[in-house]
Structure formats: structure tokens, C-alpha cells
Amino acid sequence: MRYRYESFDGVPIPITEANAGNRKPHIWWAGYQTERKHATLGTYAVVVDAREAGWDSAGGRWGIICTRHDTILNTTSLKLAREFMRSGPTEWCDYCRGEEYPYA
């Protein structure tokens, strides 16, 4: 569990969905590593450790999530996952590329 310090008394407060904050709204997810907001699309790309999150890591240990469409791309290295995150979901999310979204 991740913690942050809200006061000067040094008492850690667990980070949950309710108090995640605006800067990193997905920090409470299991396996969270880092995220980036892509302003042109209005969506986040979030890097997650698939093993820690309890997902099937057959495609690779690291998952990149498009939060708008809930699509996941697995990779074998954290460095590659971060590169995909920086490149933007239009590189790896089928729906951000303009393909038909089934849950519209």
C-alpha cells in the first residue's frame, strides 16, 4: 500500500481512490508505477506492474493502460513501457487510433 504524509506529525495516510489527488489520480491502483496525461486526447496512459496488480502477465510484466478505453498493452521491460506511455495512446490503443469502439 502506498502512503503520503498530510501533516507534520509524520503519521502516514494510505492513498485510496477518495484521496488520490488531482495530479496523479491513478496512484491508488495496484501495481501503479507512473502515468502521463495526454492533453490532445484528454486521457491518461498509466504504467502498471501486472504481477503486482494480479493480472495475467503472459504478454510481459509491465502493462500500459489507456484510461479512456480501458485497453492494456503488455511489454517485457519497464523502459519499453515508459516509452509507449510517452508516445501516447494513439500508438498502441486501437480505439484512440480511430477504430470503432464497441462500448460507445
Residue pairs with C-beta under 8 A, 6 or more apart in sequence:
1 14
1 15
2 14
2 15
2 27
2 28
2 32
3 12
3 13
3 14
3 15
4 12
4 13
4 15
5 11
5 12
5 13
6 13
13 19
15 27
15 28
16 28
17 28
20 26
20 27
20 28
21 27
24 35
25 44
26 32
26 35
26 44
26 46
26 67
27 35
29 46
29 48
29 53
30 48
30 52
30 53
30 54
31 48
31 49
31 50
31 51
31 52
31 53
31 54
31 55
31 63
32 46
32 47
32 48
32 49
33 47
33 48
33 49
33 62
33 78
33 81
34 46
34 47
34 82
34 85
35 44
35 45
35 46
35 47
35 85
36 44
36 45
36 85
36 86
37 43
37 44
38 44
38 45
38 88
38 89
40 88
41 68
41 88
41 89
41 90
41 96
42 68
43 66
43 67
43 68
43 69
43 89
43 96
44 65
44 66
44 67
44 68
45 64
45 65
45 66
45 67
45 84
45 85
45 88
45 89
46 64
46 65
46 67
46 85
47 62
47 63
47 64
47 65
47 78
47 81
47 82
47 85
48 55
48 62
48 63
48 64
48 65
49 61
49 62
49 63
50 56
50 57
50 60
50 61
50 62
50 63
50 74
51 57
51 61
53 63
55 63
55 72
57 63
57 74
58 74
59 74
59 75
60 74
60 75
60 76
60 77
61 74
61 75
61 76
62 74
62 75
62 76
62 77
62 78
62 80
62 81
63 72
63 73
63 74
63 75
63 81
64 72
64 73
64 74
64 75
64 81
64 84
64 85
64 92
65 71
65 72
66 89
66 92
66 93
66 95
66 96
68 89
68 93
68 95
68 96
69 89
69 93
69 95
69 96
69 101
71 89
71 92
71 93
71 94
71 95
73 84
73 92
73 93
75 81
75 84
84 91
84 92
88 96
89 96
90 96
90 97
95 101
